[in-house]
Amino acid sequence: MPKLINKYERILRQKTLLKEGDILEAEMKENQVVLKPKTLIDKIPESEFELSELGKAKAREALEDYKKGRLDGPFRSVKEMRKSLSSK
C-alpha cells in the first residue's frame, strides 16, 4: 500500500483529513484513482489472548443460553430492543 508522499501532501491535506505517513489503498475505478485511508493493526497471537476464569464461565453460560434458545431479538429498532431489555 502506498504512503502519502510530500509531492501531493499539501493538496490532499487541504481537502481531506490525511497527514504525511498515512497508509492508503489505491484502486482504479474507470479512469480515476481512488485513495482509501487504511489502518494497520498487529495481529494478537492466540497464545496471548486468554480469558480469565470469570470470562470463561461467562462464555460457557452464554453458550448454554444460546443452545437452550434463551435469546432475545432480532429487533427491528433500538427502541424495540430497549423495550425488551427494560421489561426484564
MOSULTA-V661354 format. One record per helix or strand of 3 or more residues. SS is the DSSP state (A for helix, B for strand). FROM is the first residue (numbers start at 0). TO is the last residue. If there is no record, write none. Layout:
ss=SS from=FROM to=TO
ss=SS from=FROM to=TO
This chain:
ss=A from=5 to=14
ss=B from=22 to=28
ss=B from=31 to=37
ss=A from=45 to=47
ss=A from=52 to=66
ss=A from=77 to=85
